Amino acid sequence: MSQRYNSSVLHNRSSTSTLQFGSTPPASGRSSPFPPAGQRFADDLEGQNDEAIEGLNAKVRMLKDLTIGIRDEVKDSAIQLSQMNDAFAETSGILSGTFRRMNNMASRQGCRWLWYIVFLIVVFWFFVVVWWFRR
């Protein structure tokens, strides 16, 4: 009879615990009104992940704005370089024409144009020296 009594007592305990708490206890044998520690840890990790995602989104937005700024700068620089290339090509044409005319003049006049250039260089040098000492 003692065996029967023990099994009925055990049976009665499980039925009272079911009635008392409203549900069967977890497999670990513990019952708590708080969520399990693993669930709280997972919620904390999810919150940290959300914060990290927001931080990464902000950094991605910043990098996107930076790359758009670089793209605009590269486009503007390419346009400016193209304009400078055109200006240098035009200047090259003007200088080559001037040099050609100067060579034509030199071949017609002989050595006299050389004396004019030397005279202009000396006069220019004289004005630079006077200006330098009067400062």
C-alpha positions as a LaTeX table, in Angstrom:
\begin{tabular}{lrrr}
\hline
Residue & $x$ (\AA) & $y$ (\AA) & $z$ (\AA) \\
\hline
Met1 & 0.00 & 0.00 & 0.00 \\
Ser2 & 2.77 & 2.37 & 0.56 \\
Gln3 & 3.61 & 2.24 & $-3.09$ \\
Arg4 & 0.11 & 3.13 & $-3.98$ \\
Tyr5 & 0.06 & 5.97 & $-1.52$ \\
Asn6 & 3.33 & 7.41 & $-2.89$ \\
Ser7 & 2.18 & 7.38 & $-6.49$ \\
Ser8 & $-1.15$ & 8.94 & $-5.57$ \\
Val9 & 0.62 & 11.66 & $-3.61$ \\
Leu10 & 2.88 & 12.35 & $-6.53$ \\
His11 & $-0.08$ & 12.40 & $-8.82$ \\
Asn12 & $-1.88$ & 14.78 & $-6.51$ \\
Arg13 & 1.13 & 17.12 & $-6.40$ \\
Ser14 & 1.28 & 17.51 & $-10.13$ \\
Ser15 & $-2.42$ & 18.16 & $-10.30$ \\
Thr16 & $-2.21$ & 20.78 & $-7.53$ \\
Ser17 & 0.70 & 22.52 & $-9.16$ \\
Thr18 & $-1.21$ & 22.61 & $-12.42$ \\
Leu19 & $-4.23$ & 24.04 & $-10.74$ \\
Gln20 & $-2.27$ & 26.45 & $-8.62$ \\
Phe21 & $-0.17$ & 28.15 & $-11.40$ \\
Gly22 & $-2.50$ & 27.67 & $-14.33$ \\
Ser23 & $-0.01$ & 25.84 & $-16.51$ \\
Thr24 & 2.44 & 23.05 & $-16.28$ \\
Pro25 & 5.87 & 24.02 & $-15.01$ \\
Pro26 & 8.72 & 24.14 & $-17.51$ \\
Ala27 & 10.86 & 21.09 & $-18.09$ \\
Ser28 & 13.59 & 22.54 & $-15.85$ \\
Gly29 & 11.18 & 22.41 & $-12.93$ \\
Arg30 & 11.35 & 26.15 & $-12.30$ \\
Ser31 & 8.47 & 28.51 & $-12.74$ \\
Ser32 & 8.85 & 32.29 & $-12.70$ \\
Pro33 & 6.65 & 35.23 & $-13.65$ \\
Phe34 & 9.70 & 36.80 & $-15.41$ \\
Pro35 & 10.76 & 35.76 & $-18.89$ \\
Pro36 & 13.68 & 33.36 & $-18.97$ \\
Ala37 & 17.14 & 34.92 & $-18.78$ \\
Gly38 & 17.91 & 33.73 & $-22.30$ \\
Gln39 & 14.91 & 35.67 & $-23.63$ \\
Arg40 & 16.03 & 38.87 & $-21.88$ \\
Phe41 & 19.54 & 38.37 & $-23.22$ \\
Ala42 & 18.16 & 37.89 & $-26.75$ \\
Asp43 & 16.05 & 41.06 & $-26.39$ \\
Asp44 & 19.10 & 43.00 & $-25.19$ \\
Leu45 & 21.14 & 41.71 & $-28.13$ \\
Glu46 & 18.36 & 42.62 & $-30.54$ \\
Gly47 & 18.25 & 46.14 & $-29.10$ \\
Gln48 & 22.01 & 46.46 & $-29.46$ \\
Asn49 & 21.78 & 45.16 & $-33.01$ \\
Asp50 & 19.10 & 47.74 & $-33.82$ \\
Glu51 & 21.31 & 50.52 & $-32.43$ \\
Ala52 & 24.28 & 49.22 & $-34.42$ \\
Ile53 & 22.14 & 49.09 & $-37.57$ \\
Glu54 & 21.04 & 52.70 & $-37.03$ \\
Gly55 & 24.68 & 53.73 & $-36.58$ \\
Leu56 & 25.68 & 51.85 & $-39.73$ \\
Asn57 & 22.80 & 53.44 & $-41.66$ \\
Ala58 & 24.03 & 56.87 & $-40.60$ \\
Lys59 & 27.57 & 56.00 & $-41.70$ \\
Val60 & 26.29 & 54.65 & $-45.03$ \\
Arg61 & 24.33 & 57.87 & $-45.59$ \\
Met62 & 27.46 & 59.89 & $-44.79$ \\
Leu63 & 29.56 & 57.80 & $-47.19$ \\
Lys64 & 26.88 & 58.13 & $-49.88$ \\
Asp65 & 26.87 & 61.92 & $-49.50$ \\
Leu66 & 30.67 & 61.91 & $-49.59$ \\
Thr67 & 30.82 & 59.82 & $-52.76$ \\
Ile68 & 28.19 & 62.02 & $-54.41$ \\
Gly69 & 30.32 & 65.04 & $-53.50$ \\
Ile70 & 33.41 & 63.36 & $-54.95$ \\
Arg71 & 31.50 & 62.51 & $-58.13$ \\
Asp72 & 30.36 & 66.12 & $-58.52$ \\
Glu73 & 33.91 & 67.37 & $-57.90$ \\
Val74 & 35.31 & 64.96 & $-60.49$ \\
Lys75 & 32.73 & 66.10 & $-63.06$ \\
Asp76 & 33.52 & 69.77 & $-62.39$ \\
Ser77 & 37.26 & 69.08 & $-62.56$ \\
Ala78 & 36.86 & 67.21 & $-65.86$ \\
Ile79 & 34.95 & 70.17 & $-67.33$ \\
Gln80 & 37.58 & 72.60 & $-66.05$ \\
Leu81 & 40.42 & 70.47 & $-67.46$ \\
Ser82 & 38.66 & 70.32 & $-70.81$ \\
Gln83 & 38.33 & 74.11 & $-70.85$ \\
Met84 & 41.99 & 74.51 & $-69.86$ \\
Asn85 & 43.01 & 72.10 & $-72.61$ \\
Asp86 & 41.06 & 74.18 & $-75.14$ \\
Ala87 & 42.65 & 77.40 & $-73.82$ \\
Phe88 & 46.16 & 75.93 & $-74.01$ \\
Ala89 & 45.53 & 74.65 & $-77.52$ \\
Glu90 & 44.38 & 78.13 & $-78.55$ \\
Thr91 & 47.41 & 79.73 & $-76.85$ \\
Ser92 & 49.69 & 77.22 & $-78.55$ \\
Gly93 & 48.23 & 78.23 & $-81.90$ \\
Ile94 & 48.73 & 81.92 & $-81.15$ \\
Leu95 & 52.32 & 81.41 & $-79.97$ \\
Ser96 & 53.25 & 79.26 & $-82.94$ \\
Gly97 & 51.87 & 81.94 & $-85.29$ \\
Thr98 & 53.81 & 84.64 & $-83.42$ \\
Phe99 & 57.01 & 82.61 & $-83.52$ \\
Arg100 & 56.54 & 81.98 & $-87.25$ \\
Arg101 & 56.06 & 85.71 & $-87.94$ \\
Met102 & 59.10 & 86.54 & $-85.81$ \\
Asn103 & 61.21 & 84.07 & $-87.79$ \\
Asn104 & 59.96 & 85.63 & $-91.05$ \\
Met105 & 60.88 & 89.09 & $-89.78$ \\
Ala106 & 64.32 & 87.88 & $-88.69$ \\
Ser107 & 65.02 & 86.31 & $-92.05$ \\
Arg108 & 64.04 & 89.54 & $-93.88$ \\
Gln109 & 65.87 & 92.02 & $-91.66$ \\
Gly110 & 68.99 & 90.10 & $-90.83$ \\
Cys111 & 70.55 & 90.73 & $-87.42$ \\
Arg112 & 68.96 & 94.10 & $-86.68$ \\
Trp113 & 65.95 & 92.60 & $-84.80$ \\
Leu114 & 68.36 & 90.92 & $-82.39$ \\
Trp115 & 69.69 & 94.35 & $-81.35$ \\
Tyr116 & 66.13 & 95.55 & $-80.74$ \\
Ile117 & 65.44 & 92.59 & $-78.46$ \\
Val118 & 68.72 & 93.08 & $-76.54$ \\
Phe119 & 67.92 & 96.81 & $-76.14$ \\
Leu120 & 64.41 & 96.01 & $-74.80$ \\
Ile121 & 65.84 & 93.47 & $-72.33$ \\
Val122 & 68.40 & 95.99 & $-71.04$ \\
Val123 & 65.72 & 98.70 & $-70.62$ \\
Phe124 & 63.43 & 96.26 & $-68.83$ \\
Trp125 & 66.28 & 95.14 & $-66.56$ \\
Phe126 & 67.11 & 98.80 & $-65.78$ \\
Phe127 & 63.50 & 99.52 & $-64.73$ \\
Val128 & 63.42 & 96.39 & $-62.54$ \\
Val129 & 66.65 & 97.39 & $-60.77$ \\
Val130 & 65.44 & 100.96 & $-60.19$ \\
Trp131 & 62.09 & 99.69 & $-58.90$ \\
Trp132 & 63.85 & 97.18 & $-56.63$ \\
Phe133 & 66.02 & 99.84 & $-54.94$ \\
Arg134 & 63.22 & 102.38 & $-54.55$ \\
Arg135 & 60.94 & 100.03 & $-52.60$ \\
\hline
\end{tabular}
